[in-house]
């Protein structure tokens, strides 16, 4: 059976085209955060000035780490696809251990991301049936609360779609889906964004003007650049939005027939993700809701809630059923393409490490996501936050740091492979960035996440520490935030599940296999 599985992959599991591979990479990177998180991060942290640290993070962190991840997926020229085997060829057993963290991050985040995807699927179908048309801000909020009670049923539908998509060979499943889904996502997003630019003043309230929303979002507050919290927010947004640490890039890179050009593909993915985030995400939610419901509504509901509690009411006044359907279908495409990326990471791991057939590995991956996600589906927001902080923050940072270490340990061979993966060798600028600035940026995220001070005031926090010897912890600092999540039965159950799954994956990864 193991020999049959390996032969199947050597003969079939390759990208059918570089365009299909690129669109799959873009699909894995572009997610709900591009449309529902970035606008409010930018508005909160300096407006247009937020783009300065954002662009710095793209150069110093996103591009180098994506290149490193792509190169780490190329040892053996595509003869293995499990992240643990790929990393193990750079350094075993440490590489296999780091790889198991990547599988773990994708599994944990994927387990609750299936629920977020279910929100978009449910709202897409309800919009198509006209159930979201004519809602007011008050009735839209009530509808959202009612929908939450049935969201776990929609999650079962999402998991079914995920299993069916992954059970097909890469060319017929993931690649074909990406070839249709990504162009459609950008076309829908561009159409809504362009329309939003020309809305102007629509509602009756004093601030009901899309131009006020755009000014709120993009007017630069340059003094914010002196605040370390602004830089931390921008770096974090780039890190999590691009998809560093999920192991998608090395796994997807392993499906290329050769390493030539994969660095360019990584760069194009980062650029496309940035366009989706800054060019589309920033031009839809805030301007539209401001035009119809006023800036006060945007400020009150800032975050994911605005996308589901408020947008139906705003879109009902603008374009009715077709526009509401288009918006939530766009979100579904973004969410589902990212979910597949996480699923493929787990699928590849199970296929290589357990010698399963592609179909069995696909359904087992889907089943694991569903089982691990049960505490989230039943326990609500606190458990979701626990999973997000643990799997989607702690382990993503750990994986990224481990990947940088693996690349550095590869020495001359790693740099040669990185040069071969592009059209031309990297210049001295990029060598300095990768060797020194990228790890500093990763350390910045780690320290900033663990030691977040009250109100994000790092200056006052340092003075307090020097004068009184105490650190003024914020409730958002990782240790306190994690502890705050563990205050319910389902959260404790979720924590136990997370530890058991981690132990299982590490054990399986470190088990000696040929």
C-alpha positions as CSV (number, residue, x, y, z in Angstrom):
1,X,0.0,0.0,0.0
2,X,2.8,2.4,0.9
3,X,4.5,1.8,-2.5
4,X,1.2,2.4,-4.3
5,X,0.7,5.7,-2.5
6,X,4.2,6.9,-3.4
7,X,3.9,5.9,-7.0
8,X,0.5,7.6,-7.2
9,X,2.0,10.9,-6.0
10,X,5.1,10.7,-8.1
11,X,3.0,10.2,-11.2
12,X,-0.1,12.4,-10.5
13,X,0.4,14.9,-7.7
14,X,1.9,17.8,-9.5
15,X,0.6,21.2,-10.4
16,X,-0.9,21.1,-13.9
17,X,0.2,24.7,-14.7
18,X,2.2,27.5,-13.0
19,X,-0.9,29.7,-13.3
20,X,-3.0,27.2,-11.4
21,X,-0.2,26.8,-8.7
22,X,0.0,30.6,-8.3
23,X,-3.7,31.0,-8.0
24,X,-3.8,28.2,-5.4
25,X,-1.0,30.1,-3.4
26,X,-3.0,33.3,-3.6
27,X,-6.1,31.6,-2.5
28,X,-4.3,30.2,0.5
29,X,-3.1,33.6,1.5
30,X,-6.2,35.7,0.8
31,X,-8.7,35.1,3.6
32,X,-11.4,36.8,5.7
33,X,-8.8,39.0,7.5
34,X,-8.1,40.8,4.2
35,X,-11.6,42.1,4.1
36,X,-12.8,42.1,7.7
37,X,-9.7,42.8,9.8
38,X,-7.3,45.0,7.9
39,X,-9.6,48.0,7.5
40,X,-10.1,48.3,11.3
41,X,-6.5,47.7,12.1
42,X,-5.5,50.5,9.8
43,X,-8.2,52.9,11.1
44,X,-7.3,52.2,14.7
45,X,-3.5,52.4,14.3
46,X,-2.7,55.6,12.4
47,X,-5.0,55.5,9.4
48,X,-2.9,56.1,6.2
49,X,0.3,56.2,8.4
50,X,-0.4,52.5,9.2
51,X,0.7,51.7,5.7
52,X,4.3,52.8,6.4
53,X,5.1,50.0,8.9
54,X,2.8,47.7,6.9
55,X,5.0,48.2,3.8
56,X,8.2,47.9,5.8
57,X,6.9,44.5,7.2
58,X,6.2,43.4,3.6
59,X,9.8,43.9,2.7
60,X,11.5,42.8,5.9
61,X,9.2,39.9,6.9
62,X,6.7,38.8,4.4
63,X,8.8,38.4,1.2
64,X,11.8,36.8,3.0
65,X,9.8,34.4,5.0
66,X,7.7,33.3,2.0
67,X,10.8,32.7,-0.1
68,X,12.4,30.7,2.8
69,X,9.2,28.6,3.1
70,X,9.1,27.9,-0.6
71,X,12.7,26.8,-0.7
72,X,12.3,24.6,2.4
73,X,9.7,22.7,0.4
74,X,12.1,21.7,-2.3
75,X,14.6,19.1,-0.9
76,X,14.2,15.9,-2.8
77,X,12.7,17.7,-5.8
78,X,9.1,17.0,-4.9
79,X,9.4,13.4,-3.9
80,X,7.8,14.1,-0.6
81,X,4.9,16.4,0.4
82,X,4.6,16.1,4.1
83,X,6.0,19.1,5.9
84,X,7.7,16.9,8.5
85,X,9.6,15.0,5.8
86,X,10.5,18.1,3.9
87,X,11.9,19.8,7.0
88,X,13.4,16.6,8.2
89,X,15.7,16.6,5.2
90,X,17.1,19.9,6.3
91,X,17.7,18.7,9.9
92,X,16.3,15.6,11.6
93,X,14.8,15.2,14.1
94,X,14.5,19.0,14.8
95,X,13.2,19.7,11.3
96,X,10.5,17.0,11.7
97,X,9.5,18.5,15.1
98,X,9.2,22.0,13.6
99,X,7.2,20.5,10.7
100,X,4.8,18.9,13.2
101,X,4.1,22.3,14.6
102,X,3.2,23.5,11.2
103,X,0.7,20.7,10.7
104,X,-0.6,21.4,14.2
105,X,-1.1,25.1,13.4
106,X,-3.0,24.3,10.2
107,X,-5.1,21.7,12.0
108,X,-6.0,23.9,14.9
109,X,-6.7,27.0,12.9
110,X,-8.5,25.0,10.3
111,X,-10.8,23.5,12.9
112,X,-12.3,26.8,13.8
113,X,-11.8,28.4,10.4
114,X,-14.3,25.9,9.2
115,X,-16.8,27.6,11.4
116,X,-15.9,31.0,10.0
117,X,-16.3,29.6,6.5
118,X,-19.6,28.3,7.5
119,X,-20.8,31.8,8.4
120,X,-20.0,32.9,4.9
121,X,-21.6,29.9,3.2
122,X,-24.7,30.2,5.3
123,X,-25.1,33.9,4.6
124,X,-24.4,33.4,0.9
125,X,-27.2,30.9,0.6
126,X,-29.6,33.0,2.7
127,X,-28.8,36.1,0.7
128,X,-29.5,34.1,-2.5
129,X,-32.9,33.1,-1.1
130,X,-33.7,36.7,-0.1
131,X,-33.6,36.1,3.6
132,X,-31.1,39.0,4.2
133,X,-32.9,41.5,2.0
134,X,-34.7,44.4,3.7
135,X,-32.9,44.0,7.0
136,X,-32.4,47.1,9.2
137,X,-29.4,47.4,11.5
138,X,-31.5,46.1,14.4
139,X,-33.0,43.2,12.6
140,X,-29.7,42.3,11.0
141,X,-28.1,42.0,14.4
142,X,-31.0,39.8,15.6
143,X,-30.7,37.7,12.5
144,X,-27.0,37.2,13.2
145,X,-27.6,36.1,16.8
146,X,-30.2,33.6,15.6
147,X,-27.9,32.3,12.8
148,X,-25.1,31.6,15.3
149,X,-27.3,29.0,16.9
150,X,-27.3,27.0,13.7
151,X,-23.8,27.8,12.5
152,X,-22.3,24.4,13.5
153,X,-24.7,22.7,11.1
154,X,-23.3,24.9,8.3
155,X,-19.9,23.9,9.4
156,X,-20.7,20.2,8.7
157,X,-21.6,21.3,5.1
158,X,-18.3,23.1,4.8
159,X,-16.3,20.1,6.1
160,X,-18.1,17.9,3.5
161,X,-17.1,20.3,0.7
162,X,-13.6,20.3,2.1
163,X,-13.3,16.5,2.1
164,X,-14.7,16.2,-1.5
165,X,-12.3,18.9,-2.7
166,X,-9.2,17.3,-1.2
167,X,-10.1,13.7,-2.2
168,X,-9.5,14.7,-5.8
169,X,-5.9,14.9,-7.1
170,X,-4.3,18.3,-6.8
171,X,-4.8,19.2,-10.5
172,X,-8.5,18.2,-10.5
173,X,-9.3,19.5,-7.0
174,X,-7.4,22.4,-5.5
175,X,-5.9,23.7,-8.7
176,X,-9.2,23.7,-10.7
177,X,-11.1,25.3,-7.9
178,X,-8.4,28.0,-7.7
179,X,-8.5,28.6,-11.4
180,X,-12.1,29.6,-11.1
181,X,-12.4,30.9,-7.6
182,X,-9.6,33.5,-7.5
183,X,-10.5,35.4,-10.7
184,X,-14.1,35.4,-9.5
185,X,-13.1,36.7,-6.1
186,X,-11.0,39.6,-7.5
187,X,-13.7,40.5,-10.1
188,X,-16.4,40.6,-7.4
189,X,-14.2,42.6,-5.0
190,X,-13.2,45.1,-7.7
191,X,-16.8,45.6,-8.8
192,X,-18.0,46.3,-5.2
193,X,-15.0,48.4,-4.4
194,X,-15.3,50.7,-7.5
195,X,-19.0,51.1,-6.8
196,X,-18.3,52.0,-3.2
197,X,-15.9,54.8,-4.3
198,X,-18.7,56.6,-6.1
199,X,-21.4,56.3,-3.4
200,X,-20.8,59.7,-1.8
201,X,-23.5,60.8,0.6
202,X,-26.4,58.4,0.7
203,X,-27.9,58.2,4.2
204,X,-29.7,60.9,6.2
205,X,-27.3,61.1,9.1
206,X,-24.5,63.8,9.1
207,X,-21.7,61.2,8.7
208,X,-23.5,59.1,6.1
209,X,-21.0,59.6,3.3
210,X,-18.5,57.1,1.9
211,X,-15.9,59.8,1.6
212,X,-16.0,60.3,5.4
213,X,-15.4,56.5,5.7
214,X,-12.4,56.7,3.3
215,X,-10.9,59.7,5.2
216,X,-11.4,57.8,8.5
217,X,-9.6,54.8,7.1
218,X,-6.7,56.4,5.2
219,X,-6.1,59.9,6.5
220,X,-2.5,59.6,7.9
221,X,-1.9,60.4,11.6
222,X,1.9,60.6,11.4
223,X,2.4,60.9,15.2
224,X,1.2,57.3,15.4
225,X,4.5,56.1,13.9
226,X,6.1,56.9,17.2
227,X,3.9,54.3,19.0
228,X,5.4,50.8,19.0
229,X,1.9,49.3,19.2
230,X,1.2,50.7,15.7
231,X,4.3,48.9,14.3
232,X,3.4,45.7,16.2
233,X,-0.2,45.8,14.8
234,X,1.1,46.4,11.2
235,X,3.7,43.6,11.4
236,X,1.2,41.3,12.9
237,X,-1.3,42.0,10.2
238,X,1.2,41.3,7.5
239,X,2.5,38.1,9.2
240,X,-0.9,36.5,9.7
241,X,-2.5,37.8,6.5
242,X,0.2,36.4,4.2
243,X,-0.1,33.0,5.9
244,X,3.4,32.6,7.3
245,X,3.8,29.5,9.6
246,X,0.9,27.5,8.3
247,X,3.2,25.3,6.2
248,X,1.2,26.0,3.1
249,X,4.1,27.5,1.1
250,X,6.6,24.6,1.6
251,X,3.9,22.0,0.9
252,X,2.6,23.8,-2.2
253,X,6.2,24.3,-3.4
254,X,6.7,20.5,-3.2
255,X,4.1,20.0,-5.9
256,X,6.1,22.0,-8.5
257,X,7.9,19.9,-11.1
258,X,11.1,22.0,-10.5
259,X,12.2,24.8,-8.2
260,X,12.7,27.3,-11.0
261,X,10.5,30.3,-10.6
262,X,9.1,29.5,-7.2
263,X,10.6,32.6,-5.6
264,X,8.7,34.7,-8.2
265,X,5.5,32.8,-7.4
266,X,6.0,33.7,-3.7
267,X,6.5,37.3,-4.5
268,X,3.4,37.4,-6.7
269,X,1.4,35.9,-3.9
270,X,2.5,38.5,-1.4
271,X,1.7,41.3,-3.9
272,X,-1.7,39.8,-4.8
273,X,-2.5,39.4,-1.1
274,X,-1.6,43.1,-0.5
275,X,-3.8,44.3,-3.3
276,X,-6.7,42.3,-2.0
277,X,-6.2,43.7,1.5
278,X,-5.3,47.4,0.8
279,X,-7.0,47.8,-2.6
280,X,-10.2,45.8,-2.0
281,X,-10.6,45.1,1.7
282,X,-10.0,48.8,2.6
283,X,-12.4,50.1,0.0
284,X,-15.5,48.0,0.7
285,X,-16.7,47.5,4.3
286,X,-15.9,50.9,5.9
287,X,-17.0,53.2,2.9
288,X,-20.2,51.2,2.3
289,X,-21.4,51.0,5.9
290,X,-20.4,54.7,6.5
291,X,-22.4,55.8,3.4
292,X,-25.6,54.2,4.5
293,X,-25.4,53.9,8.3
294,X,-22.9,56.5,9.4
295,X,-19.4,56.6,10.8
296,X,-20.6,56.0,14.3
297,X,-21.9,52.6,13.3
298,X,-18.6,51.6,11.9
299,X,-16.7,52.7,15.0
300,X,-19.2,50.8,17.3
301,X,-19.1,47.5,15.3
302,X,-15.5,47.6,14.2
303,X,-14.3,44.1,13.4
304,X,-15.8,40.9,12.1
305,X,-19.2,41.8,13.5
306,X,-19.5,44.6,11.0
307,X,-19.3,42.1,8.1
308,X,-22.2,40.1,9.4
309,X,-24.2,42.3,11.7
310,X,-24.2,45.5,9.7
311,X,-23.3,44.9,6.1
312,X,-26.6,43.1,5.2
313,X,-28.5,46.3,6.2
314,X,-26.1,48.6,4.2
315,X,-26.1,46.4,1.1
316,X,-29.9,46.0,1.3
317,X,-30.2,49.8,0.8
318,X,-27.6,49.8,-1.9
319,X,-28.2,46.9,-4.3
320,X,-30.5,44.4,-2.6
321,X,-30.3,40.6,-3.0
322,X,-27.8,40.4,-5.9
323,X,-25.2,42.6,-4.1
324,X,-25.7,40.9,-0.7
325,X,-25.2,37.6,-2.4
326,X,-22.1,38.8,-4.3
327,X,-20.5,40.1,-1.0
328,X,-20.9,36.9,1.0
329,X,-20.0,34.7,-1.9
330,X,-16.7,36.8,-2.2
331,X,-16.1,36.1,1.5
332,X,-16.9,32.4,1.1
333,X,-14.4,32.1,-1.8
334,X,-11.7,33.8,0.4
335,X,-12.5,31.7,3.4
336,X,-12.8,28.3,1.7
337,X,-9.6,28.7,-0.4
338,X,-7.7,29.4,2.8
339,X,-9.3,26.4,4.5
340,X,-8.3,24.1,1.7
341,X,-4.7,25.2,2.1
342,X,-4.8,24.2,5.8
343,X,-6.5,20.9,4.9
344,X,-3.9,20.1,2.2
345,X,-1.1,20.5,4.8
346,X,-2.7,18.0,7.1
347,X,-3.6,15.7,4.2
348,X,0.0,15.6,2.9
349,X,1.2,14.8,6.4
350,X,-1.2,11.9,7.0
351,X,-0.5,10.5,3.5
352,X,3.2,10.4,3.9
353,X,3.5,9.5,7.6
354,X,0.6,6.9,7.7
355,X,0.9,5.6,4.1
356,X,-2.8,6.3,3.5
357,X,-4.4,6.6,0.1
358,X,-5.1,10.2,-1.0
359,X,-8.8,9.7,-0.5
360,X,-8.4,8.2,3.0
361,X,-5.9,10.9,4.0
362,X,-8.4,13.6,2.8
363,X,-11.3,12.4,4.7
364,X,-9.2,11.6,7.8
365,X,-7.9,15.2,7.7
366,X,-11.4,16.5,7.4
367,X,-12.6,14.3,10.2
368,X,-9.8,15.5,12.5
369,X,-10.6,19.1,11.8
370,X,-14.2,18.4,12.7
371,X,-13.4,16.6,15.9
372,X,-10.8,19.1,17.1
373,X,-13.3,21.9,16.3
374,X,-16.2,20.5,18.4
375,X,-15.3,22.5,21.5
376,X,-15.3,25.7,19.3
377,X,-18.7,24.8,17.7
378,X,-20.3,24.2,21.1
379,X,-18.4,26.6,23.4
380,X,-18.6,29.8,21.5
381,X,-16.3,32.9,21.4
382,X,-14.1,32.1,24.4
383,X,-13.0,28.7,22.9
384,X,-12.6,30.2,19.5
385,X,-10.2,32.8,21.0
386,X,-8.3,30.1,22.8
387,X,-7.7,28.2,19.6
388,X,-6.8,31.4,17.8
389,X,-4.3,32.5,20.4
390,X,-2.7,29.0,20.9
391,X,-2.7,27.6,17.3
392,X,-3.0,30.8,15.4
393,X,-0.5,32.9,17.3
394,X,1.9,31.0,19.5
395,X,2.5,28.1,17.1
396,X,2.6,30.3,14.0
397,X,5.4,32.4,15.5
398,X,7.2,29.2,16.6
399,X,7.0,27.6,13.2
400,X,8.3,30.8,11.5
401,X,11.2,31.1,13.9
402,X,12.0,27.4,13.3
403,X,11.9,27.8,9.5
404,X,14.3,30.7,9.7
405,X,16.6,28.6,11.8
406,X,16.4,25.7,9.4
407,X,17.2,27.9,6.4
408,X,20.2,29.4,8.2
409,X,21.4,26.0,9.2
410,X,21.3,25.0,5.5
411,X,24.2,27.3,4.9
412,X,25.5,27.6,1.3
413,X,23.1,25.0,0.0
414,X,20.1,26.9,1.2
415,X,21.3,30.2,-0.4
416,X,22.1,28.5,-3.7
417,X,18.7,26.9,-3.8
418,X,17.1,30.3,-3.0
419,X,19.1,31.8,-5.9
420,X,18.1,29.0,-8.3
421,X,14.5,29.5,-7.3
422,X,14.5,33.0,-8.9
423,X,15.3,34.6,-12.2
424,X,18.5,36.1,-10.8
425,X,20.6,35.7,-7.6
426,X,19.6,37.7,-4.5
427,X,21.5,40.9,-4.0
428,X,23.4,41.9,-0.8
429,X,20.4,43.9,0.4
430,X,18.2,40.8,0.7
431,X,21.0,38.8,2.3
432,X,21.3,41.4,5.0
433,X,17.5,41.5,5.5
434,X,17.1,37.7,5.7
435,X,20.1,37.2,8.0
436,X,19.5,40.1,10.5
437,X,16.3,42.0,10.0
438,X,13.8,39.2,9.5
439,X,14.6,37.4,12.8
440,X,14.5,40.8,14.5
441,X,11.0,41.3,13.1
442,X,9.9,37.8,14.3
443,X,11.3,38.6,17.8
444,X,9.4,41.9,17.7
445,X,6.1,40.0,17.2
446,X,7.0,37.5,19.9
447,X,7.9,40.0,22.5
448,X,5.1,42.4,21.6
449,X,2.5,39.6,21.8
450,X,3.7,38.2,25.1
451,X,4.3,41.5,26.9
452,X,1.5,43.8,25.6
453,X,1.2,46.6,28.1
454,X,-2.0,48.3,29.3
455,X,-3.5,50.5,26.6
456,X,-0.5,49.6,24.4
457,X,1.5,52.3,26.0
458,X,5.1,50.9,25.8
459,X,6.7,54.1,27.0
460,X,4.7,54.3,30.2
461,X,5.1,50.6,30.7
462,X,8.9,50.8,30.5
463,X,9.0,53.8,32.9
464,X,6.8,51.8,35.4
465,X,9.0,48.8,35.1
466,X,12.2,50.8,35.7
467,X,10.7,52.8,38.6
468,X,8.5,50.2,40.3
469,X,9.9,46.9,39.0
470,X,6.5,45.8,37.8
471,X,5.2,45.3,34.3
472,X,1.7,46.7,33.6
473,X,0.3,43.7,31.7
474,X,-2.6,44.2,29.3
475,X,-5.4,41.7,29.3
476,X,-4.5,41.2,25.6
477,X,-1.0,39.9,26.5
478,X,-0.8,36.3,25.4
479,X,-0.4,34.7,28.8
480,X,-3.3,36.6,30.3
481,X,-5.4,36.3,27.2
482,X,-4.9,32.5,27.1
483,X,-5.8,32.2,30.8
484,X,-8.9,34.3,30.4
485,X,-10.1,32.0,27.7
486,X,-9.9,28.9,30.1
487,X,-13.0,29.9,32.1
488,X,-15.6,27.5,30.9
489,X,-16.1,23.7,30.6
490,X,-15.8,23.7,26.9
491,X,-12.7,25.9,27.0
492,X,-11.0,23.4,29.3
493,X,-12.1,20.5,27.1
494,X,-10.7,22.4,24.1
495,X,-7.4,22.9,25.9
496,X,-7.2,19.2,26.7
497,X,-8.0,18.3,23.0
498,X,-5.3,20.7,21.9
499,X,-2.6,19.1,24.1
500,X,-3.6,15.6,23.0
501,X,-3.5,16.5,19.3
502,X,-0.1,18.1,19.8
503,X,1.3,15.1,21.5
504,X,-0.1,12.8,18.7
505,X,1.3,14.8,15.9
506,X,4.8,15.2,17.4
507,X,4.9,11.4,18.2
508,X,3.9,10.6,14.6
509,X,6.4,13.1,13.1
510,X,9.3,11.8,15.2
511,X,8.6,8.2,14.5
512,X,11.4,6.8,12.4
513,X,10.2,6.1,8.8
514,X,12.1,5.5,5.6
